[in-house]
Amino acid sequence: MLNMFKNYDDEYEEILTFLTDAWRFKPEYSKLFLDRYKKEIGKKLTKEKSRLQNDDEDWIVQDYIVNALILQAHEAFCIEIRAGYIRNPKIEKVIFAILWNKSDLLPDHFKEPFKELQEKKHPNIYEEVFS
């Protein structure tokens, strides 16, 4: 019940720092994505953290951030992009960039269609989203 009123500002900052420092995303793209999905990805990050609550190792921290990012990007791709709900091409590029950056974690049946669509819609995604 308390999470209903949570603002997820701490999670926002944690993910923003990870995207811009570890993955080298351009801040403008990172902020657009996080502004749109702040509550959803904050919930996913909180859930991932609770699964790994007793581990404070740096690689574990990065692992749960990556899991939350992949979950949110995959959900946005499957629900919003495929249905045409996303009107901001920069947000769409971030979704593609997250999935492209960690494509090794995607389900096998998803990889090839995603790769084809990414090459068609955003062939220069690396230069556009990453710094």
C-alpha positions in Angstrom: 0.0 0.0 0.0 2.8 2.4 0.8 4.3 1.9 -2.7 1.2 3.5 -4.2 2.4 6.9 -3.0 6.1 6.3 -3.7 7.6 8.8 -6.2 10.6 6.7 -7.2 13.0 9.6 -7.3 15.9 7.6 -5.9 15.4 4.8 -8.4 15.2 7.4 -11.2 18.6 8.9 -10.2 20.1 5.4 -9.8 19.1 4.3 -13.2 20.0 7.7 -14.8 23.5 7.4 -13.4 23.8 3.9 -14.6 22.6 4.7 -18.1 24.8 7.8 -18.5 27.9 6.4 -16.7 28.0 2.7 -17.3 26.2 2.4 -20.6 27.3 5.9 -21.9 23.8 6.9 -23.0 23.3 10.6 -23.8 21.6 12.3 -20.9 18.8 13.7 -23.0 17.8 10.3 -24.2 18.1 8.7 -20.7 15.9 11.4 -19.2 13.2 11.1 -21.8 12.9 7.4 -21.2 13.0 7.7 -17.5 10.5 10.5 -17.4 8.0 8.4 -19.4 8.5 5.2 -17.4 9.5 6.5 -14.0 6.9 4.7 -11.9 6.9 1.5 -14.0 10.7 1.1 -14.0 10.9 2.2 -10.4 8.6 -0.6 -9.4 10.6 -3.1 -11.5 13.9 -1.9 -9.9 12.4 -2.2 -6.4 11.2 -5.7 -7.2 14.6 -6.7 -8.6 16.4 -5.2 -5.5 14.2 -7.1 -3.1 15.1 -10.4 -4.9 18.8 -9.7 -4.3 18.4 -7.8 -1.0 21.4 -9.3 0.8 24.0 -8.8 -1.9 25.8 -5.5 -2.0 28.4 -6.4 -4.6 28.7 -3.9 -7.5 28.0 -6.5 -10.2 24.8 -7.5 -8.4 23.7 -3.9 -8.3 24.3 -3.5 -12.0 22.6 -6.8 -12.6 19.3 -5.7 -11.1 19.4 -2.3 -12.9 20.0 -4.1 -16.2 17.1 -6.5 -15.4 14.8 -3.6 -14.7 15.8 -1.8 -17.9 15.4 -4.9 -20.1 12.0 -5.7 -18.6 10.7 -2.2 -19.1 12.1 -1.8 -22.6 10.8 -5.2 -23.7 7.4 -4.4 -22.3 7.4 -1.0 -24.0 8.5 -2.6 -27.3 5.9 -5.4 -27.2 3.0 -3.2 -26.1 3.6 0.3 -27.1 5.9 0.3 -30.2 4.2 -2.5 -31.9 0.8 -0.9 -31.4 2.0 2.5 -32.5 1.4 4.3 -29.2 4.8 5.9 -29.0 4.9 9.2 -30.9 8.3 10.5 -29.7 11.0 8.9 -31.9 13.7 9.6 -29.3 11.9 7.5 -26.7 11.5 4.7 -29.3 15.3 5.0 -30.0 16.1 4.5 -26.3 13.9 1.5 -26.1 15.6 0.0 -29.2 19.1 1.0 -27.8 18.4 -0.7 -24.4 17.3 -3.9 -26.2 20.1 -3.7 -28.7 22.7 -3.1 -26.0 21.7 -6.2 -24.1 20.4 -8.3 -27.0 22.2 -11.3 -25.5 19.6 -11.4 -22.7 16.6 -11.4 -25.1 14.6 -14.6 -25.8 15.8 -16.3 -28.9 12.5 -16.1 -30.7 12.6 -12.3 -30.2 16.2 -11.6 -31.4 15.9 -11.9 -35.2 12.7 -10.0 -35.7 13.9 -7.3 -33.3 17.3 -7.1 -35.2 15.6 -6.7 -38.5 13.2 -4.0 -37.3 16.0 -2.2 -35.5 18.1 -2.1 -38.7 15.2 -0.9 -40.7 13.9 1.8 -38.3 17.1 2.9 -36.5 20.2 1.8 -38.4 22.4 4.5 -36.7 21.2 3.9 -33.1 24.6 3.7 -31.6 25.7 7.1 -32.9 22.4 8.7 -31.9 21.8 7.4 -28.4 25.3 6.6 -27.0 27.9 9.3 -26.2 
